[in-house]
């Protein structure tokens, strides 16, 4: 028997797979997105870019931008009753227009 892998991407095959027509790198504008503190952002992981990638358990969650570190942004997400702070590159975030 082979021992199961417990790496950071274990169990994420369907989440981290692009459709055939969407393969390759995203447009440059996704890398250059700017966010301000208080903006709403959805975590939409881009599988082809490994740097600044958040943990796959946060895929699809929405949070508020609370700060910046280098080129990446801090996103505060509520998971159950706990607020978690995630560091993600702008290519893995999608701006949401809201209040």
Order of alpha helices (4+ residues) and beta strands (2+ residues): alpha-beta-beta-beta-beta-beta
